[in-house]
Amino acid sequence: MPFFITTKSLAHILNNLKLSYTFDVRAVSLMRIAVSIVLLIDLFIRSLSIKAFFTEDGILPLEILKNYNWHPYYFSFHAISGELWWQILLFIINAICIIALLIGFRTKLLTFICWTFLVSLQNRNPFILQGGDDLLRLILFWGLFLPWGERYSISKTSSTPNNYFSLANVGYALLVCSVYFFSALLKTSPEWHSEGTAIYYSLSLDQIRLPFGTFLYRFPWLMSVLTHIVYYIELLAPLLILLPFLPSRIRLIGIISIALLHVGISMTLYVGLFYAIGLTTLIGLIPTKNMDWIERKFWKNNTTFVQTEVPESNPSFILEVIYTTKNWLIGLVIAYCLMLNLGNVKWFPFILDTKIVALGKALRLEQNWGMFSPMILKDDGWFVYSGFTKDNTYIDIKHDGSALKFEKPKPVVGEYESDRWRKYGENYVFNNNNYIRPYYCKYLINKWNKDHPDKHITDLAIFFMKEVTLPNYQTKPVEKLALCNCQDK
C-alpha cells in the first residue's frame, strides 16, 4: 500500500509542529524583566572601570581599536569620542533606557535602543568580552521580534492570548539550544570523553576557581563523573527543548537540566555574568502549565493579566507586506545563525561565504559557542606589577606599594576587580595581542602616580607568572614572562 499524507493529516502535523514552538507570553515577558536586570548589573560593573575601558586615557585608545579590532560594518557611539564626559553621558542614557525596558515602557522601541547601546559598548572594547556577552546581545536581538512587552508592563493591558506563536520563537529557541548543543559538539578532546579530566583541568585554573570549586577539586573521581554529566547535559538537554512533538514536561526537564548546569558554574567558576545570562534566557521557554502555577502563586489577586479573546480582523495589504517581509528576515537570520554554528563543527562540509559572514557583523550576529572547547586551557598563572621608584626600590603596585613578591597570591581569583579585568588579563597574555600591552602599562603607571604622589614610580614592568597544569595535580615549573615595560613621561 503506497504511503501518502492527506491534506487533513498534513494540517494536523503542521498544527502540532506549531504548538511545539508556541511559547507563553507571560514567560517571555518575565524574561524581559530578568534580561533588563542583567543589563543594569552589567552596565554598573562596566561603569566601575569606565575610564580604563572606554576612554582615550584607558587601555584601548580609539586609534588602536580602529586599526586592529574594527570592521567596516561595525558601529559604536562610544567610539565617537574618547572623552570621559561622553562615556558618562552615554552610560546615563543607557541606564535610563534599560529601566524603561524593565518596567515595560514602549518595549519594542526600548528593546531596539538597548540592543543598539549594547552592540555599541561591545564594539568599543572587545578585549573584555566573553561568551555570555554574545548570548546577551543575541537575546536582545530576538527580543525585537518577541512579544515580551505584552505582560508585566506599564504601557498597556494586553489582550494577546497567553499562548503565542511566531517564527521568532523558533529563532529564540534555536539560539538558546545552540549555546549548549554546539558547545558539546566542539568538545572533541579526550579530556571530555575517554579521560574524563575536563572538570579537573578547569578547576585547576586558579584565575577562575571559586571556594566551592576548591572543595570539589579534592575529589578526582567526582570531577570525572561531573565531566561526563556536563557533556551530556549540553548535548541532550537542548534536544529535549528544541525537538518538536515532545510533551511540555520533557521541555521542562531540559530547561531544569541547563539551569542546574549554570548553578554549578556559578558556584565553582568565576566567569562573570555568564551563568546569570544563561539562566535568564531560559525563562522565556517555561511552559504554560508552569506559568499558570507561577501566576497563581505570585499574582493570585491580580486581575490585570487575564487572557481575553482577540477578535479576528483582516490586515491591510501594507500590514501583510510588512508581516511577510519580517518573516523572511527572521527566516534568513535563523538560517544564517544555524549555518554559522554548523560551520564551526569540523565534520560539517559547508561554511558560509566570507562576504555573507561580513554582512552578519552589521547586526553582530556572529557567534561561536566553544566554551572550554575543544579542550581546556591549561595555561594558568598570575600577574606581577613591578614599579621602580625614585628611591631605586621595586614595589608591587597591585598591592598598595608593598615589597615586590613573585609568589602565587592566595586566592589568585581575588586579584581581579571584576570578571571584565580577568578576561582582559587573559587576552593580554596572548602574543597576538601584544600591541595592546603598552597602553595597559601606561594606564597603570599614570593611575598609580596620580593616586600615590608620595610613592612616584618612574618605571613599570608587567610580568606573567605562567603555570601550566599537568595531570594528577602536577604543574610545570613556573615560567616568568616579561610582557611589557614602560616609563613615566
C-alpha positions as CSV (number, residue, x, y, z in Angstrom):
1,M,0.0,0.0,0.0
2,P,1.6,3.3,-1.1
3,F,2.4,5.8,1.6
4,F,0.6,9.1,1.3
5,I,-0.4,12.0,3.5
6,T,-3.8,13.5,3.2
7,T,-4.4,17.2,3.4
8,K,-6.1,16.8,6.7
9,S,-3.1,14.8,8.1
10,L,-0.7,17.3,6.9
11,A,-2.7,20.1,8.5
12,H,-2.7,18.1,11.8
13,I,1.1,17.7,11.6
14,L,1.7,21.3,10.9
15,N,-0.6,22.4,13.7
16,N,1.2,20.1,16.2
17,L,4.5,21.5,14.9
18,K,3.3,25.0,15.5
19,L,2.2,24.0,19.0
20,S,5.7,22.7,19.7
21,Y,7.1,26.2,19.3
22,T,4.2,28.1,20.9
23,F,5.5,29.9,23.9
24,D,3.8,31.7,26.8
25,V,3.7,35.5,26.6
26,R,4.0,35.7,30.3
27,A,7.2,33.7,30.2
28,V,8.9,35.9,27.6
29,S,7.7,39.0,29.5
30,L,9.4,37.7,32.7
31,M,12.5,37.1,30.6
32,R,12.4,40.8,29.5
33,I,12.4,41.8,33.2
34,A,15.3,39.4,34.0
35,V,17.3,40.5,31.0
36,S,16.9,44.2,31.9
37,I,18.2,43.5,35.4
38,V,21.2,41.7,34.0
39,L,21.8,44.6,31.6
40,L,21.7,47.1,34.6
41,I,24.1,45.0,36.6
42,D,26.4,44.6,33.6
43,L,26.4,48.4,33.0
44,F,27.2,49.0,36.6
45,I,30.1,46.7,36.5
46,R,31.4,48.3,33.4
47,S,30.9,51.8,34.9
48,L,33.4,51.0,37.7
49,S,36.1,50.9,35.1
50,I,34.6,53.4,32.6
51,K,37.8,55.4,32.3
52,A,40.0,52.4,31.8
53,F,37.8,50.5,29.4
54,F,36.2,53.3,27.2
55,T,38.3,56.5,27.2
56,E,41.3,57.7,25.3
57,D,43.4,57.6,28.5
58,G,42.5,54.0,29.1
59,I,43.7,50.6,28.0
60,L,42.4,50.8,24.4
61,P,42.7,54.2,22.6
62,L,40.4,54.7,19.7
63,E,43.3,54.7,17.1
64,I,44.3,51.2,18.2
65,L,40.7,50.0,18.2
66,K,40.1,51.2,14.7
67,N,43.5,49.9,13.4
68,Y,43.3,46.4,14.8
69,N,39.8,45.5,16.1
70,W,37.4,47.2,13.8
71,H,35.2,46.0,10.9
72,P,33.7,48.3,8.2
73,Y,30.2,47.3,9.3
74,Y,30.7,48.0,13.0
75,F,29.2,51.0,14.7
76,S,29.7,52.4,18.2
77,F,28.5,55.6,19.8
78,H,31.2,55.0,22.4
79,A,33.8,55.2,19.7
80,I,32.8,58.7,18.6
81,S,34.8,60.3,21.4
82,G,37.4,59.2,23.9
83,E,36.5,61.8,26.5
84,L,35.2,60.7,29.9
85,W,32.2,63.0,29.9
86,W,30.9,61.5,26.7
87,Q,31.1,58.0,28.1
88,I,29.4,59.0,31.3
89,L,26.6,60.7,29.3
90,L,26.1,57.5,27.2
91,F,26.1,55.3,30.3
92,I,23.4,57.5,32.0
93,I,21.2,57.4,28.9
94,N,21.7,53.7,28.6
95,A,20.7,53.1,32.2
96,I,17.5,55.2,31.8
97,C,16.6,53.1,28.7
98,I,17.2,49.8,30.4
99,I,15.0,50.9,33.3
100,A,12.3,51.8,30.8
101,L,12.6,48.4,29.2
102,L,12.4,46.7,32.6
103,I,9.1,48.4,33.5
104,G,7.7,47.8,30.1
105,F,7.5,51.3,28.6
106,R,7.4,51.2,24.8
107,T,9.1,47.9,24.8
108,K,9.7,47.5,21.1
109,L,11.4,50.8,20.8
110,L,13.3,50.4,24.0
111,T,14.5,46.9,23.1
112,F,15.9,48.3,19.9
113,I,17.6,51.2,21.8
114,C,19.1,48.8,24.4
115,W,20.3,46.4,21.8
116,T,21.9,49.3,19.9
117,F,23.6,50.5,23.1
118,L,24.9,47.0,23.9
119,V,26.3,46.5,20.5
120,S,28.0,49.9,20.7
121,L,29.5,49.0,24.1
122,Q,30.8,45.6,22.9
123,N,32.3,47.1,19.7
124,R,34.2,49.7,21.8
125,N,36.3,47.2,23.7
126,P,36.3,43.6,22.5
127,F,39.1,42.5,25.0
128,I,36.8,42.4,28.0
129,L,34.1,40.2,26.3
130,Q,33.2,36.6,26.9
131,G,30.6,34.1,25.6
132,G,27.9,35.5,27.8
133,D,28.1,38.8,26.1
134,D,27.3,37.2,22.7
135,L,24.3,35.5,24.2
136,L,23.0,38.7,25.9
137,R,23.4,40.6,22.6
138,L,21.6,38.0,20.6
139,I,18.8,37.5,23.1
140,L,18.1,41.3,22.8
141,F,18.1,41.0,19.1
142,W,15.4,38.3,19.2
143,G,13.6,40.4,21.8
144,L,12.8,42.8,18.9
145,F,10.5,40.2,17.5
146,L,9.1,38.6,20.6
147,P,6.0,39.8,22.4
148,W,7.9,40.4,25.7
149,G,6.1,43.7,26.4
150,E,2.6,42.2,26.5
151,R,2.6,41.3,30.2
152,Y,4.0,42.9,33.4
153,S,4.3,46.2,31.6
154,I,3.1,49.7,32.5
155,S,2.4,50.6,28.9
156,K,-0.9,48.7,28.5
157,T,-3.1,45.9,29.5
158,S,-2.6,43.4,26.6
159,S,-5.3,41.3,25.1
160,T,-2.8,39.0,23.4
161,P,-3.5,35.4,24.4
162,N,-1.0,33.7,26.7
163,N,-0.1,31.2,24.0
164,Y,1.8,32.8,21.2
165,F,3.5,31.5,18.1
166,S,5.7,33.3,15.6
167,L,8.8,32.4,13.5
168,A,10.8,34.4,16.0
169,N,10.0,31.8,18.6
170,V,12.0,29.2,16.6
171,G,14.9,31.6,16.3
172,Y,14.9,32.3,20.0
173,A,14.7,28.6,21.0
174,L,17.4,27.8,18.4
175,L,19.7,30.4,19.9
176,V,19.3,29.1,23.5
177,C,19.8,25.5,22.4
178,S,22.8,26.3,20.1
179,V,24.8,27.6,23.0
180,Y,24.9,24.2,24.7
181,F,24.5,21.8,21.8
182,F,27.2,23.2,19.6
183,S,29.4,23.6,22.7
184,A,29.1,19.9,23.2
185,L,29.8,19.1,19.5
186,L,33.0,21.2,19.7
187,K,34.2,19.3,22.8
188,T,36.3,16.8,20.9
189,S,39.3,16.3,23.1
190,P,39.9,13.2,25.2
191,E,39.5,15.3,28.3
192,W,35.8,15.4,27.7
193,H,35.5,11.7,26.6
194,S,37.9,8.9,27.3
195,E,40.0,10.7,30.0
196,G,37.1,12.5,31.8
197,T,39.5,15.2,33.1
198,A,37.9,18.3,31.7
199,I,36.5,19.4,35.1
200,Y,39.8,18.7,36.7
201,Y,41.6,21.0,34.3
202,S,39.0,23.7,34.5
203,L,39.2,23.7,38.3
204,S,43.0,23.7,38.1
205,L,42.8,27.3,36.8
206,D,43.4,29.4,39.9
207,Q,42.3,32.5,38.0
208,I,38.7,31.4,37.9
209,R,38.3,28.8,40.7
210,L,35.9,29.7,43.5
211,P,35.9,28.3,47.0
212,F,33.4,25.6,46.3
213,G,35.4,24.7,43.2
214,T,38.4,24.3,45.5
215,F,36.3,21.8,47.6
216,L,35.4,19.7,44.6
217,Y,39.0,19.8,43.4
218,R,39.9,17.4,46.1
219,F,37.8,14.6,44.6
220,P,39.2,13.3,41.2
221,W,36.5,10.7,40.9
222,L,33.7,13.2,41.4
223,M,35.3,15.6,38.8
224,S,35.4,12.7,36.3
225,V,31.7,12.0,36.9
226,L,30.8,15.7,36.6
227,T,32.8,15.9,33.3
228,H,30.5,13.4,31.6
229,I,27.4,14.8,33.2
230,V,28.2,18.3,31.9
231,Y,28.9,17.0,28.4
232,Y,25.7,15.0,28.1
233,I,23.6,17.8,29.6
234,E,25.0,20.1,26.9
235,L,24.4,17.5,24.2
236,L,20.9,16.2,25.2
237,A,19.1,18.9,27.1
238,P,18.9,21.2,24.0
239,L,17.2,18.4,22.1
240,L,14.6,18.0,24.8
241,I,13.8,21.7,24.4
242,L,14.0,22.0,20.6
243,L,12.7,18.8,19.2
244,P,9.0,19.1,18.1
245,F,6.1,16.9,19.3
246,L,7.5,16.3,22.8
247,P,5.3,17.0,25.9
248,S,5.9,20.2,27.8
249,R,7.1,18.3,30.8
250,I,10.0,17.0,28.7
251,R,10.9,20.5,27.7
252,L,10.9,21.4,31.4
253,I,13.4,18.7,32.1
254,G,15.7,20.1,29.5
255,I,15.3,23.6,31.0
256,I,15.9,22.5,34.6
257,S,19.0,20.5,33.5
258,I,20.6,23.5,31.9
259,A,19.6,25.7,34.8
260,L,21.3,23.3,37.2
261,L,24.4,23.4,35.0
262,H,24.5,27.2,35.3
263,V,24.0,27.0,39.1
264,G,27.0,24.6,39.2
265,I,29.1,27.0,37.1
266,S,28.2,30.0,39.4
267,M,29.3,28.0,42.5
268,T,32.6,26.8,41.1
269,L,34.0,29.2,38.5
270,Y,34.4,32.9,38.3
271,V,33.0,33.7,34.8
272,G,31.2,37.0,35.5
273,L,27.6,37.2,34.5
274,F,27.7,34.2,32.1
275,Y,25.6,32.0,34.4
276,A,23.1,34.8,35.1
277,I,22.7,35.5,31.4
278,G,22.2,31.8,30.7
279,L,19.5,31.5,33.4
280,T,17.6,34.5,32.2
281,T,17.4,33.3,28.6
282,L,15.8,30.0,29.8
283,I,12.9,31.9,31.4
284,G,11.1,32.5,28.1
285,L,10.9,28.8,27.5
286,I,8.9,28.0,30.6
287,P,5.7,26.0,29.5
288,T,2.2,27.4,30.0
289,K,1.3,25.0,32.8
290,N,4.2,26.1,34.9
291,M,3.5,29.8,34.1
292,D,-0.1,29.2,35.3
293,W,1.3,28.0,38.6
294,I,3.7,30.9,38.9
295,E,1.0,33.4,38.2
296,R,-1.4,31.8,40.8
297,K,1.4,31.8,43.3
298,F,2.6,35.3,42.9
299,W,-0.3,37.2,41.3
300,K,-3.3,35.3,42.5
301,N,-5.1,38.5,43.5
302,N,-4.1,40.4,40.3
303,T,-6.7,40.5,37.5
304,T,-4.6,42.7,35.2
305,F,-3.3,39.9,33.1
306,V,-6.5,37.9,32.4
307,Q,-6.4,36.3,29.0
308,T,-9.2,37.6,26.7
309,E,-10.3,36.6,23.2
310,V,-8.8,38.6,20.4
311,P,-11.3,39.4,17.6
312,E,-10.2,38.3,14.2
313,S,-9.5,41.0,11.7
314,N,-8.3,41.2,8.1
315,P,-5.0,43.0,8.0
316,S,-4.4,45.6,5.3
317,F,-2.2,44.9,2.3
318,I,0.5,47.1,3.8
319,L,0.5,45.2,7.0
320,E,0.6,41.9,5.1
321,V,3.7,43.1,3.2
322,I,5.3,44.1,6.5
323,Y,4.5,40.8,8.2
324,T,5.8,38.8,5.2
325,T,9.0,40.8,5.0
326,K,9.6,40.4,8.7
327,N,9.2,36.6,8.5
328,W,11.5,36.4,5.5
329,L,14.1,38.4,7.5
330,I,13.7,36.2,10.5
331,G,13.9,33.1,8.4
332,L,17.2,34.4,6.8
333,V,18.6,35.2,10.3
334,I,17.7,31.7,11.5
335,A,19.4,30.1,8.5
336,Y,22.4,32.3,8.9
337,C,22.9,31.5,12.6
338,L,22.4,27.8,12.1
339,M,24.9,27.7,9.2
340,L,27.4,29.8,11.2
341,N,27.3,27.3,14.1
342,L,27.4,24.3,11.8
343,G,30.4,25.8,10.1
344,N,32.3,25.7,13.3
345,V,32.0,21.9,13.5
346,K,34.8,20.1,11.8
347,W,32.8,17.4,10.1
348,F,30.3,19.8,8.6
349,P,31.2,20.1,4.9
350,F,29.9,23.6,4.2
351,I,30.8,27.1,5.6
352,L,29.2,30.4,4.8
353,D,31.0,32.7,2.3
354,T,33.1,35.3,4.0
355,K,31.0,38.1,2.4
356,I,27.8,36.7,3.9
357,V,29.6,36.4,7.3
358,A,30.7,40.0,7.0
359,L,27.1,41.1,6.4
360,G,26.1,39.5,9.7
361,K,28.6,41.6,11.5
362,A,26.5,44.7,11.0
363,L,23.9,43.2,13.3
364,R,26.6,41.4,15.4
365,L,25.0,38.0,14.7
366,E,28.4,36.3,14.8
367,Q,28.7,33.6,17.4
368,N,30.9,30.7,18.4
369,W,29.9,28.6,21.5
370,G,33.3,27.0,22.0
371,M,33.3,27.3,25.8
372,F,36.1,25.1,27.1
373,S,36.3,23.5,23.6
374,P,37.8,21.5,22.1
375,M,40.0,21.2,25.2
376,I,40.5,23.1,28.4
377,L,43.1,25.9,28.6
378,K,45.9,24.6,30.8
379,D,48.0,27.9,30.9
380,D,47.3,29.4,34.3
381,G,49.2,32.0,36.3
382,W,49.2,35.4,37.9
383,F,50.4,38.9,37.1
384,V,53.1,40.9,39.0
385,Y,53.3,44.7,38.6
386,S,56.8,45.8,39.4
387,G,57.1,49.6,39.9
388,F,60.6,51.3,40.2
389,T,60.6,54.3,42.5
390,K,62.9,57.3,42.6
391,D,64.5,55.7,45.7
392,N,65.7,52.9,43.5
393,T,63.4,50.3,45.0
394,Y,60.9,47.9,43.5
395,I,57.4,47.9,44.8
396,D,54.2,45.9,44.0
397,I,51.7,48.5,42.7
398,K,48.9,45.9,42.7
399,H,49.2,45.5,46.5
400,D,49.5,49.2,47.5
401,G,53.2,49.5,47.1
402,S,54.3,46.6,49.3
403,A,57.5,44.8,48.8
404,L,57.7,43.1,45.4
405,K,57.0,39.3,45.5
406,F,56.6,36.8,42.7
407,E,55.0,34.1,44.8
408,K,51.5,33.0,43.9
409,P,48.9,35.1,45.7
410,K,46.0,33.4,47.5
411,P,43.5,33.3,46.1
412,V,44.5,34.2,42.6
413,V,40.9,34.9,41.6
414,G,40.9,37.7,44.2
415,E,43.4,39.6,42.2
416,Y,40.8,40.9,39.7
417,E,38.4,43.8,40.4
418,S,35.8,42.2,38.1
419,D,35.5,39.4,35.5
420,R,36.0,42.1,32.9
421,W,39.5,42.7,34.2
422,R,40.1,38.9,34.4
423,K,39.1,38.5,30.8
424,Y,41.3,41.4,29.7
425,G,44.2,39.8,31.6
426,E,43.6,36.5,29.7
427,N,43.7,38.4,26.4
428,Y,46.7,40.5,27.5
429,V,48.9,37.4,27.7
430,F,48.2,36.1,24.2
431,N,51.1,37.0,21.9
432,N,48.8,38.0,19.0
433,N,47.5,40.8,21.3
434,N,50.9,42.2,22.2
435,Y,50.0,45.5,20.5
436,I,47.7,46.4,23.5
437,R,50.3,45.8,26.2
438,P,52.0,49.3,26.2
439,Y,48.6,51.0,26.7
440,Y,47.7,49.0,29.8
441,C,51.2,49.6,31.2
442,K,50.9,53.4,30.6
443,Y,47.4,53.4,32.1
444,L,48.7,51.7,35.3
445,I,51.7,53.9,35.7
446,N,49.7,57.1,35.2
447,K,47.0,55.9,37.6
448,W,49.4,54.9,40.3
449,N,51.4,58.2,40.1
450,K,48.2,60.2,40.3
451,D,46.8,58.3,43.3
452,H,50.2,58.0,45.1
453,P,52.2,61.2,44.6
454,D,54.3,60.3,47.6
455,K,55.3,56.9,46.0
456,H,56.0,58.1,42.5
457,I,57.3,55.4,40.1
458,T,59.4,56.1,37.0
459,D,59.2,52.7,35.5
460,L,56.7,49.8,35.4
461,A,57.3,46.2,34.3
462,I,54.4,43.8,33.9
463,F,55.2,40.1,34.4
464,F,53.1,37.0,34.0
465,M,54.0,34.0,36.1
466,K,52.9,31.2,33.8
467,E,51.9,27.9,35.5
468,V,50.9,25.1,33.2
469,T,48.7,22.3,34.6
470,L,49.7,18.7,34.2
471,P,47.7,15.5,35.1
472,N,47.4,14.3,38.7
473,Y,47.7,17.7,40.4
474,Q,51.1,18.4,38.9
475,T,52.3,21.6,37.2
476,K,55.3,22.6,35.1
477,P,57.8,24.9,36.8
478,V,56.5,28.4,36.9
479,E,57.8,30.5,33.9
480,K,58.4,34.2,34.4
481,L,57.3,36.1,31.3
482,A,58.1,39.8,30.9
483,L,55.2,41.2,29.0
484,C,55.8,44.9,29.0
485,N,57.9,47.7,30.3
486,C,57.1,51.4,30.2
487,Q,58.4,54.7,31.7
488,D,56.7,57.7,33.2
489,K,56.7,60.7,30.9
